[in-house]
Amino acid sequence: ALFAASSCQKEVAPEVEAPKGEKITFTASTEVETKTALHENGKSTIWVAGDQISVFDANKGANNRCFNIDALSEDAKTSTFSYEGEFVKDQSGMADPTVVALYPYQPKAYCDFFYYDRNYITGINFPAEQTAVAGSFDSKAAFALGLGTMNEKVLGFQNLYALLKFTVRDAGVKKVTVKVNEGAYIAGDAKIQMALNTGLIGNEEGKPVFESPVLSIVENGSNTITLTCENGFDTEATYYVAVVPTTFTSISLYCDDVRVNHKDATMTLEANKIYMLKDTGAIKKE
């Protein structure tokens, strides 16, 4: 767990009108390990040009706002995102209202954090079809949950996915497939469940944090993810496939539909961890 603190319930927020045409800018930080592409060190992640995030306001109906990246820091670990339009602030009575965000932007996503005391984000899809990126992974599968406050306007993101790391030994391979046993879903329509500590209990800094948010599949689950590379996988490069954290009892790796690795073993994949798929079929956490 990245955070360990007690949660407290949040009161239902009334719907409040916000000025139209207001431009809002947030700074997105990787201090809580986030984002979209893997750094050359193979461990940390960074923002890239073209990134978009969903930032959820307190509108009771459709509350998903698309924020576009404006600028990157030199090390790409910090960026700014902005949105111009209606944004309803949380009116729960907190001096500095909480803001919830999601990477990547999901047009159908809805966050009921401000209502019903449920604390879910629904309407998101974790892709079973991903594009290979040498030395990195497909950013559209790099789901991360962001949290900040309206006054401070800084969002800290924490990753919700696990990464499987592998290499391809034979030239000319254009498709790699990872498959786990039936009933263990690593892609599909998903939701995020989260518990908030507003800083009132067990948080010395007095800032809100999410306690171990969970990304899980709720519909159309897939036990297979396919990674494609139109020009063929580079045999000298390392590749990663992003998966929904789950527990499985078997895992197989296919190159162009030919199974090259297989392992029968019960293992739980944890969020924000990298696991190596060995040539022998073994898997271990790095």
N, C-alpha and C positions, 0 to 999 in steps of 0.2 A: 504494500500500500504506500502510495506517495504521501498520504495524509492520514493521521490518526487523531480524531477528535470527536467529541460528542455532538450529535445533531440536535437542532431544535426546530419546532414546527413553525410554519410561516402562515400568517393570516391571509385571507382572501383579499386581493387588492381591488378597489373600485376602478371602474373604467374612467379614464380622464383624457380629455382632449389635449393634443399637443399642437404647437404651431406648425403649419404646413410650410414646406420649403426650407426647414432648418437643416443646416449641414452639421453632421456629427462625425467626429473623427476619434478613433480609438487606436492606441498603440498596442500591438500584440507582441508579447514577450515569450521567449522560449525558456525562461527560467524554470518552468515546470515541465521541461522536455516536451517538445511538440514537433512537429509539423511535417511538412509536405514532401521534402526531398531529403535524402540521406547525405550527410556531410562526407567529405572525402576520408575522414577518419573511420567511417563505417559504423559509428556509434551514435552520434548526435544528429539531429534533424534541423533543417533550415527552411525559411520561406523562399518562394520563387516568384518571379514576375508573373502576373496573370491570376494569382490566387484570389479566391473569393471566400467569404465566410457568411454564414447565417448569424445574425444577431437578433435576438427575440425581445420584443417590447411587451408591454403589459396590456396590449389590445386583446380583448376576450375572444375575438373571432380569428382572423388571420394575423398572426403576430411575427411573421418571418420577414426580416429585412435583409436584402443582399448588400453587403459592404464590399467594396472593391479595394484592392491593394493600391496604395498611392506611392509609397517609397520603401526602400530596403536599406537597412544599415549596412555598413561595409562588410561585416561578417555574416549578414543575412539572418541573424538570430532574432532581430527585432524588425518590425515593419509597422507601417500605419495603414489603417483601413478607414474608408469614409463612405457615408451615405447621405443623400440629400432628399429629404421628404418627411412624412409624418412619422413620429416616433413617440409612443406613449410611455412615459416613465412609470416605474413601479411606485405606487402611492401607499405602501404598507406602513408608512410612518418612520422608516429608517432615515437617519440623517443623510446617509449616502446610499441611495437605492442600488440594489444588486442588478447586474447585467449578466445574462447568459448567452453564450455564443457556441457555434458549431463549425468545425472545418471537416470536409469541404462544404460549400454552400449547397443546400438541398432544397429545391423549390417547393416541395410538398411537406416539408418538415413543420411540425407544430410543437411548441413547448408549453406544457401546462404548469410550469413551475410557479406561475403567479396565481394559480387558481386550484381549487379542489384538494390541495395538500397531497398531490400525487407525485409530483416531481419526475415527470417523464418527458422525453423528446420522442415523438413518433413520426411516421411518414418518411423514413429514411431507407435507403437501399445500399447494402454493402455488395459491391459488384463481384459476380462469379466469373466475369470476363475482364481481364486486366491486360495492360500493355507493358511489355518488358522494358526496363530502363537499366542499362549496364551500370553497375555499381550503386544502384538505387532501386526504387520501387514506384508503382503507379500512384500518383498523388490522389487520384479520385477514391482510393481505398484507405487513405491516411486519416481516418476519423479521429478527431480530437475535440475534447470538450473545453470550452473557454469560460472563464469566470472573472468578473471584475466589478467595479462600481461606477455609477454614473458620474460622480464628481471627479474621481481620479482618472477615469477613462483609460485604464490599463487592463488588458485582458491577458491572463496567464492560462496557457493551454496544457492539457495533459492528454497523452495518447491513449486510445481505447483499443487499438489493434495489436496483434502480435506479428512478428516477421519470421518467415522461413527463408533461410539463406542456402543457396546451392550454386553449383557450377555445372556446365554442360561439357562433356568430354568430346563429343562427336560434332564435327562441323556440319553445317547445313540444316540443323534442327530449327524449326520455325514455331513449334508449339510445345510448351511444357505444362503438364497437368499435375496438380496435387490432389489426391483423393484420400479421404478418411472413411472410416466405416459408416454404414447406413445409420442414420439417427444422430450423428454428430455433425452439426451444421456449421460450416465455416463461411457461408455467404447467404444472402437473401434479404428479404424485407426485415428491418430491424427496429429496435427501440433502445433508448438509453435510459437507464434508471439511475437516479442520483439522490444523495442525501446531503443537505446543506448544513454546515456549521456557520452561523452568522457572525461568529466571533464572540458571542456572549458566554459560551461555555468552552473551556479547554483550549482557547486560542489566544495566546498572550499578545499577539500583534493586533488583535481586534479586527481582523479582516476575514471576509467570508471565504470558506474553502469547501470543496466537494470531497466527501469521504468515499474513496474507492468506487467511482461510477462504473456501471456495468453496461457493456454493449452486448445485446443478445438478439437472436433471430426469433421472430414471432410468426412469420408466414413465408411460404415459398422458399423454404430452406434448401440449401444445396450443400452436399458433402464434397463437392468438387469445385476447384478454381483452376481456370485455364489462363496461362500467360502466353501471349503471342508476340513474336518478333518478326516483322515482315521481311527483314533482310537476313534473318538467321541469327541465332545466338552466338556471341563471341566466346570461343572456348577459353580465352584468357581472362574473361571478366567474371565478376561475381554478380549474382542476381538475387532479388528478394521478392517474395510473394506475401502480400498482406492478407491476414486471415482474422476472422472473428475468434477471440479466445474461447476455447471449448475443451472438453475432455474427450479423447478418442481412444480406441483400442487397437486400431491398425492405421497405417499410413503408407501410401504408395506414391512414387514419382514416375511419371511417364514422359518420354520424349517422342513427339510425333506418334502418339498412341501406343508406343512400345514401352512396357513397364521395365524400368531400369533399376529401381530400388523398391524394397518393401520391408516393412517392419511390423510385427505384431507385439504391441506393448501398450499398456494403459498409461496415458500421459496427459497432463493438463497444461494447456498453453495459457500463459499469463499475459495480460496487457503490458505494452511497453517493454517487451523482452524480444530478443533475437535468438532463434534456434537454428542450429546447423543441421542440414540434411547431408549425412555422410554418404560416400559412394557405396558403402556396404549396406545402406539402408538404415543405419542407426541414426538417432536424432538426439541432440543434447542441447541444453541451454547454454548460451555463451555468457 
